[in-house]
Amino acid sequence: MNAASRDNHGEGSANWVGPVLRAGDLAESVARAIAEDNPGKRINILDRGDYVRIHTDQQCRLTRQTLERQLGHPYELRLLELEMPSFSGRLETRADEYVWYYRNS
């Protein structure tokens, strides 16, 4: 991962966006995929025990292709919503890509 951080304390940023996932193998794969899909961005991973926050500043992109490579098997992105009780920012969904983003409105 390029500038990823993993901690239990968090960093405050009003513009950080991304998924909040149940802890486990899927969350780990999503974190690796997000790091790959957002080159050059700092990825903030907050492990809260039962859940994991994965955030980037302003925009966070996750593609099905990258997630499938990290998982090692096919995966429909719509299934991610079952493991994602929450997220920060706004979310745009497509069959092959999820994008969380910040918009001040």
Contacts in CASP RR format, 6 or more apart in sequence:
PFRMAT RR
TARGET T0000
AUTHOR 0000-0000-0000
METHOD contacts of the structure
MODEL  1
MNAASRDNHGEGSANWVGPVLRAGDLAESVARAIAEDNPGKRINILDRGD
YVRIHTDQQCRLTRQTLERQLGHPYELRLLELEMPSFSGRLETRADEYVW
YYRNS
1 31 0 8 1.000
1 32 0 8 1.000
1 35 0 8 1.000
1 43 0 8 1.000
2 35 0 8 1.000
2 39 0 8 1.000
2 40 0 8 1.000
2 41 0 8 1.000
2 42 0 8 1.000
2 43 0 8 1.000
3 40 0 8 1.000
3 41 0 8 1.000
3 42 0 8 1.000
3 43 0 8 1.000
4 31 0 8 1.000
4 35 0 8 1.000
4 42 0 8 1.000
4 43 0 8 1.000
4 44 0 8 1.000
4 45 0 8 1.000
5 11 0 8 1.000
5 42 0 8 1.000
5 43 0 8 1.000
5 44 0 8 1.000
5 45 0 8 1.000
6 45 0 8 1.000
6 47 0 8 1.000
7 45 0 8 1.000
7 46 0 8 1.000
7 47 0 8 1.000
8 46 0 8 1.000
8 47 0 8 1.000
8 48 0 8 1.000
9 46 0 8 1.000
10 44 0 8 1.000
10 46 0 8 1.000
11 44 0 8 1.000
13 44 0 8 1.000
13 55 0 8 1.000
13 57 0 8 1.000
15 57 0 8 1.000
15 58 0 8 1.000
15 102 0 8 1.000
16 44 0 8 1.000
16 55 0 8 1.000
16 56 0 8 1.000
16 57 0 8 1.000
16 88 0 8 1.000
16 102 0 8 1.000
17 55 0 8 1.000
17 56 0 8 1.000
17 57 0 8 1.000
17 58 0 8 1.000
17 59 0 8 1.000
17 60 0 8 1.000
17 87 0 8 1.000
17 88 0 8 1.000
17 89 0 8 1.000
17 90 0 8 1.000
17 100 0 8 1.000
17 101 0 8 1.000
17 102 0 8 1.000
18 34 0 8 1.000
18 53 0 8 1.000
18 54 0 8 1.000
18 55 0 8 1.000
18 56 0 8 1.000
18 60 0 8 1.000
18 87 0 8 1.000
18 88 0 8 1.000
18 89 0 8 1.000
18 100 0 8 1.000
19 30 0 8 1.000
19 53 0 8 1.000
19 54 0 8 1.000
19 60 0 8 1.000
19 62 0 8 1.000
19 80 0 8 1.000
19 84 0 8 1.000
19 86 0 8 1.000
19 87 0 8 1.000
19 98 0 8 1.000
19 100 0 8 1.000
20 51 0 8 1.000
20 52 0 8 1.000
20 53 0 8 1.000
20 54 0 8 1.000
20 84 0 8 1.000
20 85 0 8 1.000
20 86 0 8 1.000
20 87 0 8 1.000
20 88 0 8 1.000
21 27 0 8 1.000
21 30 0 8 1.000
21 51 0 8 1.000
21 52 0 8 1.000
21 54 0 8 1.000
21 80 0 8 1.000
21 83 0 8 1.000
21 84 0 8 1.000
21 85 0 8 1.000
22 50 0 8 1.000
22 51 0 8 1.000
22 52 0 8 1.000
22 83 0 8 1.000
22 84 0 8 1.000
22 85 0 8 1.000
23 47 0 8 1.000
23 48 0 8 1.000
23 49 0 8 1.000
23 50 0 8 1.000
23 51 0 8 1.000
23 52 0 8 1.000
24 52 0 8 1.000
26 71 0 8 1.000
26 80 0 8 1.000
26 83 0 8 1.000
27 51 0 8 1.000
27 52 0 8 1.000
27 54 0 8 1.000
27 83 0 8 1.000
29 67 0 8 1.000
29 70 0 8 1.000
29 71 0 8 1.000
30 54 0 8 1.000
30 62 0 8 1.000
30 67 0 8 1.000
30 70 0 8 1.000
30 80 0 8 1.000
31 43 0 8 1.000
31 45 0 8 1.000
31 52 0 8 1.000
31 54 0 8 1.000
32 70 0 8 1.000
33 62 0 8 1.000
33 63 0 8 1.000
33 66 0 8 1.000
33 67 0 8 1.000
33 69 0 8 1.000
33 70 0 8 1.000
34 43 0 8 1.000
34 54 0 8 1.000
34 56 0 8 1.000
34 60 0 8 1.000
34 61 0 8 1.000
34 62 0 8 1.000
35 43 0 8 1.000
36 66 0 8 1.000
36 70 0 8 1.000
37 61 0 8 1.000
37 62 0 8 1.000
37 63 0 8 1.000
37 66 0 8 1.000
38 56 0 8 1.000
38 59 0 8 1.000
38 60 0 8 1.000
38 61 0 8 1.000
41 56 0 8 1.000
41 57 0 8 1.000
42 56 0 8 1.000
42 57 0 8 1.000
43 54 0 8 1.000
43 55 0 8 1.000
43 56 0 8 1.000
44 53 0 8 1.000
44 54 0 8 1.000
44 55 0 8 1.000
44 56 0 8 1.000
45 52 0 8 1.000
45 53 0 8 1.000
45 54 0 8 1.000
46 52 0 8 1.000
46 53 0 8 1.000
46 54 0 8 1.000
46 55 0 8 1.000
51 85 0 8 1.000
53 88 0 8 1.000
54 60 0 8 1.000
55 88 0 8 1.000
57 102 0 8 1.000
58 101 0 8 1.000
58 102 0 8 1.000
59 99 0 8 1.000
59 100 0 8 1.000
59 101 0 8 1.000
59 102 0 8 1.000
60 99 0 8 1.000
60 100 0 8 1.000
60 101 0 8 1.000
61 97 0 8 1.000
61 98 0 8 1.000
61 99 0 8 1.000
62 77 0 8 1.000
62 80 0 8 1.000
62 97 0 8 1.000
62 98 0 8 1.000
62 99 0 8 1.000
63 96 0 8 1.000
63 97 0 8 1.000
64 75 0 8 1.000
64 76 0 8 1.000
64 77 0 8 1.000
64 95 0 8 1.000
64 96 0 8 1.000
64 97 0 8 1.000
65 96 0 8 1.000
67 75 0 8 1.000
67 77 0 8 1.000
68 74 0 8 1.000
68 75 0 8 1.000
76 95 0 8 1.000
77 93 0 8 1.000
77 94 0 8 1.000
77 95 0 8 1.000
77 96 0 8 1.000
77 97 0 8 1.000
77 98 0 8 1.000
78 93 0 8 1.000
78 95 0 8 1.000
80 98 0 8 1.000
87 100 0 8 1.000
88 100 0 8 1.000
89 100 0 8 1.000
89 101 0 8 1.000
89 102 0 8 1.000
90 100 0 8 1.000
90 101 0 8 1.000
90 102 0 8 1.000
90 103 0 8 1.000
91 98 0 8 1.000
91 99 0 8 1.000
91 100 0 8 1.000
92 98 0 8 1.000
92 99 0 8 1.000
92 100 0 8 1.000
92 101 0 8 1.000
END
